[in-house]
């Protein structure tokens, strides 16, 4: 029986693991670390962290989706 998704097994596993790991980055105990009265380019550190995690999540999901769809002929 052929696997539903081509590619190495690590990319198939990352489809399920990456959303969970990225969600851990935005849990409240970790957010309190970045909730400081510091600014970077005039923006609060917490805001930069949240948007940074958001961009990272999009990039990881796009990479995993591209790798798991490579070679598919549907």
Buried (B, 14 or more C-beta within 10 A) or exposed (E): EEEEBBBEEEBBEBBEEBBEEBEEBEEEEEBEEBEEEEEEEEEBBBEBBBEEBEEEBEEBBEEBEEBBEEEEEE
